[in-house]
Amino acid sequence: MFPIKKLSEARNDKGLTQEQVCRAINISLKHYQNIEHGITSPTVNIALHICEILDVDPREIEEWKDRRKTE
């Protein structure tokens, strides 16, 4: 089991701003903010880039957890 954290917590743990992350992965600040706030889901490619920069496993990010109900 992975420790679950918010995307903003992972970014803050690395000491990065939203602007630094969005520039590193070459997306707009607004798009990154929408991803971080859970408004928009990133493509797999962008999600992997974010995880690489933040040094986290994608399964650790709360906003990207599977929200489907399991029986």
HTML snippet that shows the backbone in 3Dmol.js (N, CA, C, O; Angstrom):
<script src="https://3Dmol.org/build/3Dmol-min.js"></script>
<div id="view" style="width:600px;height:400px;position:relative"></div>
<script>
const pdb = `
ATOM      1  N   MET A   1       0.844  -1.190   0.000  1.00  0.00           N
ATOM      2  CA  MET A   1       0.000   0.000   0.000  1.00  0.00           C
ATOM      3  C   MET A   1       0.883   1.246   0.000  1.00  0.00           C
ATOM      4  O   MET A   1       1.911   1.296   0.675  1.00  0.00           O
ATOM      5  N   PHE A   2       0.470   2.227  -0.755  1.00  0.00           N
ATOM      6  CA  PHE A   2       1.243   3.461  -0.875  1.00  0.00           C
ATOM      7  C   PHE A   2       0.652   4.533   0.025  1.00  0.00           C
ATOM      8  O   PHE A   2      -0.564   4.591   0.204  1.00  0.00           O
ATOM      9  N   PRO A   3       1.501   5.385   0.593  1.00  0.00           N
ATOM     10  CA  PRO A   3       0.949   6.515   1.342  1.00  0.00           C
ATOM     11  C   PRO A   3       0.287   7.479   0.363  1.00  0.00           C
ATOM     12  O   PRO A   3       0.867   7.823  -0.668  1.00  0.00           O
ATOM     13  N   ILE A   4      -0.921   7.911   0.687  1.00  0.00           N
ATOM     14  CA  ILE A   4      -1.670   8.778  -0.220  1.00  0.00           C
ATOM     15  C   ILE A   4      -1.433  10.233   0.178  1.00  0.00           C
ATOM     16  O   ILE A   4      -1.530  10.593   1.351  1.00  0.00           O
ATOM     17  N   LYS A   5      -1.123  11.057  -0.812  1.00  0.00           N
ATOM     18  CA  LYS A   5      -0.956  12.479  -0.544  1.00  0.00           C
ATOM     19  C   LYS A   5      -1.539  13.286  -1.676  1.00  0.00           C
ATOM     20  O   LYS A   5      -1.682  12.806  -2.801  1.00  0.00           O
ATOM     21  N   LYS A   6      -1.866  14.498  -1.365  1.00  0.00           N
ATOM     22  CA  LYS A   6      -2.378  15.412  -2.377  1.00  0.00           C
ATOM     23  C   LYS A   6      -1.223  15.859  -3.264  1.00  0.00           C
ATOM     24  O   LYS A   6      -0.069  15.904  -2.837  1.00  0.00           O
ATOM     25  N   LEU A   7      -1.557  16.181  -4.487  1.00  0.00           N
ATOM     26  CA  LEU A   7      -0.564  16.639  -5.446  1.00  0.00           C
ATOM     27  C   LEU A   7       0.145  17.890  -4.922  1.00  0.00           C
ATOM     28  O   LEU A   7       1.360  18.021  -5.066  1.00  0.00           O
ATOM     29  N   SER A   8      -0.601  18.795  -4.325  1.00  0.00           N
ATOM     30  CA  SER A   8       0.006  20.020  -3.786  1.00  0.00           C
ATOM     31  C   SER A   8       0.983  19.697  -2.656  1.00  0.00           C
ATOM     32  O   SER A   8       2.013  20.360  -2.534  1.00  0.00           O
ATOM     33  N   GLU A   9       0.685  18.696  -1.832  1.00  0.00           N
ATOM     34  CA  GLU A   9       1.597  18.289  -0.757  1.00  0.00           C
ATOM     35  C   GLU A   9       2.889  17.734  -1.338  1.00  0.00           C
ATOM     36  O   GLU A   9       3.976  18.046  -0.852  1.00  0.00           O
ATOM     37  N   ALA A  10       2.777  16.922  -2.364  1.00  0.00           N
ATOM     38  CA  ALA A  10       3.963  16.348  -2.999  1.00  0.00           C
ATOM     39  C   ALA A  10       4.832  17.454  -3.592  1.00  0.00           C
ATOM     40  O   ALA A  10       6.058  17.416  -3.490  1.00  0.00           O
ATOM     41  N   ARG A  11       4.180  18.441  -4.215  1.00  0.00           N
ATOM     42  CA  ARG A  11       4.920  19.559  -4.804  1.00  0.00           C
ATOM     43  C   ARG A  11       5.600  20.385  -3.716  1.00  0.00           C
ATOM     44  O   ARG A  11       6.765  20.760  -3.852  1.00  0.00           O
ATOM     45  N   ASN A  12       4.873  20.667  -2.642  1.00  0.00           N
ATOM     46  CA  ASN A  12       5.449  21.435  -1.536  1.00  0.00           C
ATOM     47  C   ASN A  12       6.588  20.677  -0.862  1.00  0.00           C
ATOM     48  O   ASN A  12       7.571  21.283  -0.437  1.00  0.00           O
ATOM     49  N   ASP A  13       6.462  19.362  -0.762  1.00  0.00           N
ATOM     50  CA  ASP A  13       7.535  18.545  -0.182  1.00  0.00           C
ATOM     51  C   ASP A  13       8.831  18.685  -0.973  1.00  0.00           C
ATOM     52  O   ASP A  13       9.921  18.606  -0.406  1.00  0.00           O
ATOM     53  N   LYS A  14       8.711  18.894  -2.280  1.00  0.00           N
ATOM     54  CA  LYS A  14       9.892  19.080  -3.140  1.00  0.00           C
ATOM     55  C   LYS A  14      10.351  20.534  -3.178  1.00  0.00           C
ATOM     56  O   LYS A  14      11.383  20.845  -3.773  1.00  0.00           O
ATOM     57  N   GLY A  15       9.586  21.427  -2.544  1.00  0.00           N
ATOM     58  CA  GLY A  15       9.947  22.837  -2.514  1.00  0.00           C
ATOM     59  C   GLY A  15       9.769  23.543  -3.845  1.00  0.00           C
ATOM     60  O   GLY A  15      10.498  24.481  -4.166  1.00  0.00           O
ATOM     61  N   LEU A  16       8.790  23.083  -4.621  1.00  0.00           N
ATOM     62  CA  LEU A  16       8.549  23.658  -5.945  1.00  0.00           C
ATOM     63  C   LEU A  16       7.257  24.469  -5.959  1.00  0.00           C
ATOM     64  O   LEU A  16       6.322  24.191  -5.208  1.00  0.00           O
ATOM     65  N   THR A  17       7.225  25.475  -6.829  1.00  0.00           N
ATOM     66  CA  THR A  17       5.996  26.225  -7.044  1.00  0.00           C
ATOM     67  C   THR A  17       5.225  25.592  -8.195  1.00  0.00           C
ATOM     68  O   THR A  17       5.760  24.781  -8.951  1.00  0.00           O
ATOM     69  N   GLN A  18       3.963  25.978  -8.312  1.00  0.00           N
ATOM     70  CA  GLN A  18       3.166  25.496  -9.441  1.00  0.00           C
ATOM     71  C   GLN A  18       3.803  25.931 -10.755  1.00  0.00           C
ATOM     72  O   GLN A  18       3.835  25.165 -11.719  1.00  0.00           O
ATOM     73  N   GLU A  19       4.303  27.144 -10.791  1.00  0.00           N
ATOM     74  CA  GLU A  19       4.921  27.656 -12.009  1.00  0.00           C
ATOM     75  C   GLU A  19       6.161  26.854 -12.400  1.00  0.00           C
ATOM     76  O   GLU A  19       6.376  26.587 -13.582  1.00  0.00           O
ATOM     77  N   GLN A  20       6.970  26.471 -11.428  1.00  0.00           N
ATOM     78  CA  GLN A  20       8.163  25.675 -11.729  1.00  0.00           C
ATOM     79  C   GLN A  20       7.788  24.320 -12.309  1.00  0.00           C
ATOM     80  O   GLN A  20       8.424  23.846 -13.250  1.00  0.00           O
ATOM     81  N   VAL A  21       6.763  23.699 -11.752  1.00  0.00           N
ATOM     82  CA  VAL A  21       6.336  22.390 -12.244  1.00  0.00           C
ATOM     83  C   VAL A  21       5.768  22.511 -13.656  1.00  0.00           C
ATOM     84  O   VAL A  21       6.113  21.719 -14.533  1.00  0.00           O
ATOM     85  N   CYS A  22       4.900  23.493 -13.880  1.00  0.00           N
ATOM     86  CA  CYS A  22       4.278  23.603 -15.208  1.00  0.00           C
ATOM     87  C   CYS A  22       5.317  23.933 -16.269  1.00  0.00           C
ATOM     88  O   CYS A  22       5.200  23.466 -17.402  1.00  0.00           O
ATOM     89  N   ARG A  23       6.320  24.719 -15.935  1.00  0.00           N
ATOM     90  CA  ARG A  23       7.375  25.012 -16.910  1.00  0.00           C
ATOM     91  C   ARG A  23       8.214  23.764 -17.201  1.00  0.00           C
ATOM     92  O   ARG A  23       8.632  23.540 -18.337  1.00  0.00           O
ATOM     93  N   ALA A  24       8.451  22.968 -16.178  1.00  0.00           N
ATOM     94  CA  ALA A  24       9.267  21.764 -16.355  1.00  0.00           C
ATOM     95  C   ALA A  24       8.575  20.736 -17.252  1.00  0.00           C
ATOM     96  O   ALA A  24       9.237  19.996 -17.978  1.00  0.00           O
ATOM     97  N   ILE A  25       7.247  20.694 -17.199  1.00  0.00           N
ATOM     98  CA  ILE A  25       6.530  19.715 -18.018  1.00  0.00           C
ATOM     99  C   ILE A  25       5.894  20.340 -19.252  1.00  0.00           C
ATOM    100  O   ILE A  25       5.214  19.666 -20.026  1.00  0.00           O
ATOM    101  N   ASN A  26       6.126  21.646 -19.423  1.00  0.00           N
ATOM    102  CA  ASN A  26       5.714  22.355 -20.635  1.00  0.00           C
ATOM    103  C   ASN A  26       4.194  22.385 -20.835  1.00  0.00           C
ATOM    104  O   ASN A  26       3.689  22.080 -21.915  1.00  0.00           O
ATOM    105  N   ILE A  27       3.476  22.763 -19.760  1.00  0.00           N
ATOM    106  CA  ILE A  27       2.040  23.011 -19.862  1.00  0.00           C
ATOM    107  C   ILE A  27       1.773  24.378 -19.246  1.00  0.00           C
ATOM    108  O   ILE A  27       2.632  24.936 -18.563  1.00  0.00           O
ATOM    109  N   SER A  28       0.589  24.909 -19.487  1.00  0.00           N
ATOM    110  CA  SER A  28       0.261  26.223 -18.929  1.00  0.00           C
ATOM    111  C   SER A  28       0.049  26.118 -17.420  1.00  0.00           C
ATOM    112  O   SER A  28      -0.280  25.058 -16.888  1.00  0.00           O
ATOM    113  N   LEU A  29       0.246  27.244 -16.754  1.00  0.00           N
ATOM    114  CA  LEU A  29       0.024  27.298 -15.315  1.00  0.00           C
ATOM    115  C   LEU A  29      -1.426  26.963 -14.996  1.00  0.00           C
ATOM    116  O   LEU A  29      -1.693  26.212 -14.058  1.00  0.00           O
ATOM    117  N   LYS A  30      -2.360  27.506 -15.759  1.00  0.00           N
ATOM    118  CA  LYS A  30      -3.782  27.248 -15.522  1.00  0.00           C
ATOM    119  C   LYS A  30      -4.101  25.761 -15.655  1.00  0.00           C
ATOM    120  O   LYS A  30      -4.857  25.212 -14.853  1.00  0.00           O
ATOM    121  N   HIS A  31      -3.531  25.114 -16.658  1.00  0.00           N
ATOM    122  CA  HIS A  31      -3.762  23.677 -16.839  1.00  0.00           C
ATOM    123  C   HIS A  31      -3.221  22.897 -15.640  1.00  0.00           C
ATOM    124  O   HIS A  31      -3.879  21.985 -15.141  1.00  0.00           O
ATOM    125  N   TYR A  32      -2.030  23.256 -15.184  1.00  0.00           N
ATOM    126  CA  TYR A  32      -1.467  22.568 -14.016  1.00  0.00           C
ATOM    127  C   TYR A  32      -2.328  22.815 -12.775  1.00  0.00           C
ATOM    128  O   TYR A  32      -2.568  21.892 -11.997  1.00  0.00           O
ATOM    129  N   GLN A  33      -2.792  24.050 -12.588  1.00  0.00           N
ATOM    130  CA  GLN A  33      -3.645  24.351 -11.436  1.00  0.00           C
ATOM    131  C   GLN A  33      -4.925  23.524 -11.482  1.00  0.00           C
ATOM    132  O   GLN A  33      -5.388  23.033 -10.452  1.00  0.00           O
ATOM    133  N   ASN A  34      -5.495  23.371 -12.671  1.00  0.00           N
ATOM    134  CA  ASN A  34      -6.700  22.550 -12.814  1.00  0.00           C
ATOM    135  C   ASN A  34      -6.418  21.093 -12.467  1.00  0.00           C
ATOM    136  O   ASN A  34      -7.257  20.427 -11.862  1.00  0.00           O
ATOM    137  N   ILE A  35      -5.258  20.600 -12.841  1.00  0.00           N
ATOM    138  CA  ILE A  35      -4.868  19.227 -12.485  1.00  0.00           C
ATOM    139  C   ILE A  35      -4.711  19.112 -10.977  1.00  0.00           C
ATOM    140  O   ILE A  35      -5.218  18.171 -10.365  1.00  0.00           O
ATOM    141  N   GLU A  36      -4.013  20.065 -10.380  1.00  0.00           N
ATOM    142  CA  GLU A  36      -3.746  20.014  -8.941  1.00  0.00           C
ATOM    143  C   GLU A  36      -5.022  20.123  -8.112  1.00  0.00           C
ATOM    144  O   GLU A  36      -5.106  19.553  -7.024  1.00  0.00           O
ATOM    145  N   HIS A  37      -6.011  20.850  -8.620  1.00  0.00           N
ATOM    146  CA  HIS A  37      -7.272  21.012  -7.893  1.00  0.00           C
ATOM    147  C   HIS A  37      -8.293  19.929  -8.239  1.00  0.00           C
ATOM    148  O   HIS A  37      -9.413  19.942  -7.727  1.00  0.00           O
ATOM    149  N   GLY A  38      -7.907  18.990  -9.108  1.00  0.00           N
ATOM    150  CA  GLY A  38      -8.790  17.890  -9.452  1.00  0.00           C
ATOM    151  C   GLY A  38      -9.883  18.251 -10.438  1.00  0.00           C
ATOM    152  O   GLY A  38     -10.822  17.478 -10.629  1.00  0.00           O
ATOM    153  N   ILE A  39      -9.779  19.417 -11.069  1.00  0.00           N
ATOM    154  CA  ILE A  39     -10.774  19.851 -12.051  1.00  0.00           C
ATOM    155  C   ILE A  39     -10.573  19.111 -13.367  1.00  0.00           C
ATOM    156  O   ILE A  39     -11.533  18.748 -14.046  1.00  0.00           O
ATOM    157  N   THR A  40      -9.305  18.894 -13.715  1.00  0.00           N
ATOM    158  CA  THR A  40      -8.924  18.231 -14.959  1.00  0.00           C
ATOM    159  C   THR A  40      -8.057  17.027 -14.629  1.00  0.00           C
ATOM    160  O   THR A  40      -7.224  17.090 -13.724  1.00  0.00           O
ATOM    161  N   SER A  41      -8.244  15.945 -15.347  1.00  0.00           N
ATOM    162  CA  SER A  41      -7.345  14.796 -15.202  1.00  0.00           C
ATOM    163  C   SER A  41      -6.243  14.916 -16.251  1.00  0.00           C
ATOM    164  O   SER A  41      -6.522  15.218 -17.412  1.00  0.00           O
ATOM    165  N   PRO A  42      -5.011  14.683 -15.854  1.00  0.00           N
ATOM    166  CA  PRO A  42      -3.919  14.783 -16.825  1.00  0.00           C
ATOM    167  C   PRO A  42      -3.887  13.574 -17.749  1.00  0.00           C
ATOM    168  O   PRO A  42      -4.420  12.512 -17.427  1.00  0.00           O
ATOM    169  N   THR A  43      -3.261  13.754 -18.889  1.00  0.00           N
ATOM    170  CA  THR A  43      -3.000  12.595 -19.739  1.00  0.00           C
ATOM    171  C   THR A  43      -1.983  11.727 -19.007  1.00  0.00           C
ATOM    172  O   THR A  43      -1.330  12.184 -18.069  1.00  0.00           O
ATOM    173  N   VAL A  44      -1.855  10.504 -19.429  1.00  0.00           N
ATOM    174  CA  VAL A  44      -0.877   9.606 -18.807  1.00  0.00           C
ATOM    175  C   VAL A  44       0.521  10.192 -18.925  1.00  0.00           C
ATOM    176  O   VAL A  44       1.301  10.144 -17.974  1.00  0.00           O
ATOM    177  N   ASN A  45       0.836  10.744 -20.085  1.00  0.00           N
ATOM    178  CA  ASN A  45       2.156  11.316 -20.309  1.00  0.00           C
ATOM    179  C   ASN A  45       2.441  12.468 -19.342  1.00  0.00           C
ATOM    180  O   ASN A  45       3.516  12.529 -18.746  1.00  0.00           O
ATOM    181  N   ILE A  46       1.481  13.376 -19.188  1.00  0.00           N
ATOM    182  CA  ILE A  46       1.665  14.505 -18.265  1.00  0.00           C
ATOM    183  C   ILE A  46       1.743  14.002 -16.830  1.00  0.00           C
ATOM    184  O   ILE A  46       2.579  14.475 -16.059  1.00  0.00           O
ATOM    185  N   ALA A  47       0.893  13.058 -16.459  1.00  0.00           N
ATOM    186  CA  ALA A  47       0.925  12.516 -15.099  1.00  0.00           C
ATOM    187  C   ALA A  47       2.290  11.902 -14.786  1.00  0.00           C
ATOM    188  O   ALA A  47       2.827  12.096 -13.695  1.00  0.00           O
ATOM    189  N   LEU A  48       2.843  11.168 -15.734  1.00  0.00           N
ATOM    190  CA  LEU A  48       4.157  10.561 -15.511  1.00  0.00           C
ATOM    191  C   LEU A  48       5.253  11.613 -15.400  1.00  0.00           C
ATOM    192  O   LEU A  48       6.188  11.456 -14.614  1.00  0.00           O
ATOM    193  N   HIS A  49       5.145  12.684 -16.183  1.00  0.00           N
ATOM    194  CA  HIS A  49       6.120  13.772 -16.085  1.00  0.00           C
ATOM    195  C   HIS A  49       6.029  14.448 -14.716  1.00  0.00           C
ATOM    196  O   HIS A  49       7.050  14.733 -14.089  1.00  0.00           O
ATOM    197  N   ILE A  50       4.816  14.698 -14.262  1.00  0.00           N
ATOM    198  CA  ILE A  50       4.626  15.312 -12.948  1.00  0.00           C
ATOM    199  C   ILE A  50       5.231  14.429 -11.864  1.00  0.00           C
ATOM    200  O   ILE A  50       5.939  14.918 -10.983  1.00  0.00           O
ATOM    201  N   CYS A  51       4.957  13.141 -11.926  1.00  0.00           N
ATOM    202  CA  CYS A  51       5.479  12.206 -10.919  1.00  0.00           C
ATOM    203  C   CYS A  51       6.999  12.135 -10.954  1.00  0.00           C
ATOM    204  O   CYS A  51       7.645  12.014  -9.913  1.00  0.00           O
ATOM    205  N   GLU A  52       7.558  12.209 -12.134  1.00  0.00           N
ATOM    206  CA  GLU A  52       9.015  12.189 -12.254  1.00  0.00           C
ATOM    207  C   GLU A  52       9.624  13.422 -11.583  1.00  0.00           C
ATOM    208  O   GLU A  52      10.625  13.316 -10.874  1.00  0.00           O
ATOM    209  N   ILE A  53       9.022  14.583 -11.808  1.00  0.00           N
ATOM    210  CA  ILE A  53       9.532  15.817 -11.223  1.00  0.00           C
ATOM    211  C   ILE A  53       9.344  15.824  -9.707  1.00  0.00           C
ATOM    212  O   ILE A  53      10.225  16.263  -8.968  1.00  0.00           O
ATOM    213  N   LEU A  54       8.198  15.339  -9.252  1.00  0.00           N
ATOM    214  CA  LEU A  54       7.901  15.349  -7.824  1.00  0.00           C
ATOM    215  C   LEU A  54       8.445  14.125  -7.093  1.00  0.00           C
ATOM    216  O   LEU A  54       8.376  14.039  -5.866  1.00  0.00           O
ATOM    217  N   ASP A  55       8.982  13.188  -7.856  1.00  0.00           N
ATOM    218  CA  ASP A  55       9.563  11.972  -7.295  1.00  0.00           C
ATOM    219  C   ASP A  55       8.545  11.197  -6.448  1.00  0.00           C
ATOM    220  O   ASP A  55       8.808  10.828  -5.304  1.00  0.00           O
ATOM    221  N   VAL A  56       7.376  10.964  -7.052  1.00  0.00           N
ATOM    222  CA  VAL A  56       6.330  10.189  -6.391  1.00  0.00           C
ATOM    223  C   VAL A  56       5.796   9.133  -7.347  1.00  0.00           C
ATOM    224  O   VAL A  56       5.944   9.254  -8.564  1.00  0.00           O
ATOM    225  N   ASP A  57       5.185   8.118  -6.803  1.00  0.00           N
ATOM    226  CA  ASP A  57       4.518   7.090  -7.586  1.00  0.00           C
ATOM    227  C   ASP A  57       3.111   7.602  -7.911  1.00  0.00           C
ATOM    228  O   ASP A  57       2.455   8.162  -7.033  1.00  0.00           O
ATOM    229  N   PRO A  58       2.636   7.429  -9.129  1.00  0.00           N
ATOM    230  CA  PRO A  58       1.290   7.914  -9.465  1.00  0.00           C
ATOM    231  C   PRO A  58       0.200   7.355  -8.557  1.00  0.00           C
ATOM    232  O   PRO A  58      -0.830   7.998  -8.359  1.00  0.00           O
ATOM    233  N   ARG A  59       0.418   6.173  -8.008  1.00  0.00           N
ATOM    234  CA  ARG A  59      -0.582   5.570  -7.116  1.00  0.00           C
ATOM    235  C   ARG A  59      -0.654   6.272  -5.770  1.00  0.00           C
ATOM    236  O   ARG A  59      -1.563   6.004  -4.985  1.00  0.00           O
ATOM    237  N   GLU A  60       0.293   7.170  -5.486  1.00  0.00           N
ATOM    238  CA  GLU A  60       0.298   7.909  -4.230  1.00  0.00           C
ATOM    239  C   GLU A  60      -0.560   9.169  -4.273  1.00  0.00           C
ATOM    240  O   GLU A  60      -0.853   9.744  -3.224  1.00  0.00           O
ATOM    241  N   ILE A  61      -0.961   9.603  -5.441  1.00  0.00           N
ATOM    242  CA  ILE A  61      -1.639  10.888  -5.588  1.00  0.00           C
ATOM    243  C   ILE A  61      -3.148  10.730  -5.397  1.00  0.00           C
ATOM    244  O   ILE A  61      -3.811  10.002  -6.137  1.00  0.00           O
ATOM    245  N   GLU A  62      -3.669  11.422  -4.397  1.00  0.00           N
ATOM    246  CA  GLU A  62      -5.082  11.310  -4.038  1.00  0.00           C
ATOM    247  C   GLU A  62      -6.010  11.685  -5.186  1.00  0.00           C
ATOM    248  O   GLU A  62      -7.010  11.006  -5.423  1.00  0.00           O
ATOM    249  N   GLU A  63      -5.688  12.757  -5.898  1.00  0.00           N
ATOM    250  CA  GLU A  63      -6.563  13.220  -6.970  1.00  0.00           C
ATOM    251  C   GLU A  63      -6.678  12.216  -8.111  1.00  0.00           C
ATOM    252  O   GLU A  63      -7.609  12.304  -8.912  1.00  0.00           O
ATOM    253  N   TRP A  64      -5.766  11.280  -8.201  1.00  0.00           N
ATOM    254  CA  TRP A  64      -5.762  10.321  -9.306  1.00  0.00           C
ATOM    255  C   TRP A  64      -6.234   8.938  -8.889  1.00  0.00           C
ATOM    256  O   TRP A  64      -6.164   7.997  -9.679  1.00  0.00           O
ATOM    257  N   LYS A  65      -6.713   8.805  -7.658  1.00  0.00           N
ATOM    258  CA  LYS A  65      -7.210   7.499  -7.210  1.00  0.00           C
ATOM    259  C   LYS A  65      -8.465   7.134  -7.980  1.00  0.00           C
ATOM    260  O   LYS A  65      -9.223   8.002  -8.412  1.00  0.00           O
ATOM    261  N   ASP A  66      -8.668   5.855  -8.144  1.00  0.00           N
ATOM    262  CA  ASP A  66      -9.871   5.352  -8.803  1.00  0.00           C
ATOM    263  C   ASP A  66     -11.065   5.614  -7.891  1.00  0.00           C
ATOM    264  O   ASP A  66     -11.114   5.119  -6.765  1.00  0.00           O
ATOM    265  N   ARG A  67     -12.007   6.376  -8.371  1.00  0.00           N
ATOM    266  CA  ARG A  67     -13.162   6.767  -7.566  1.00  0.00           C
ATOM    267  C   ARG A  67     -14.363   5.835  -7.772  1.00  0.00           C
ATOM    268  O   ARG A  67     -15.420   6.036  -7.174  1.00  0.00           O
ATOM    269  N   ARG A  68     -14.194   4.826  -8.615  1.00  0.00           N
ATOM    270  CA  ARG A  68     -15.296   3.895  -8.843  1.00  0.00           C
ATOM    271  C   ARG A  68     -15.553   3.073  -7.586  1.00  0.00           C
ATOM    272  O   ARG A  68     -14.628   2.682  -6.874  1.00  0.00           O
ATOM    273  N   LYS A  69     -16.794   2.832  -7.342  1.00  0.00           N
ATOM    274  CA  LYS A  69     -17.155   1.991  -6.187  1.00  0.00           C
ATOM    275  C   LYS A  69     -16.848   0.540  -6.504  1.00  0.00           C
ATOM    276  O   LYS A  69     -17.121   0.064  -7.606  1.00  0.00           O
ATOM    277  N   THR A  70     -16.283  -0.157  -5.537  1.00  0.00           N
ATOM    278  CA  THR A  70     -16.002  -1.579  -5.709  1.00  0.00           C
ATOM    279  C   THR A  70     -17.024  -2.371  -4.911  1.00  0.00           C
ATOM    280  O   THR A  70     -17.480  -1.944  -3.850  1.00  0.00           O
ATOM    281  N   GLU A  71     -17.366  -3.518  -5.439  1.00  0.00           N
ATOM    282  CA  GLU A  71     -18.357  -4.345  -4.751  1.00  0.00           C
ATOM    283  C   GLU A  71     -17.673  -5.401  -3.928  1.00  0.00           C
ATOM    284  O   GLU A  71     -18.341  -6.200  -3.271  1.00  0.00           O
TER     285      GLU A  71
END
`;
const viewer = $3Dmol.createViewer("view");
viewer.addModel(pdb, "pdb");
viewer.setStyle({}, {cartoon: {color: "spectrum"}});
viewer.zoomTo();
viewer.render();
</script>
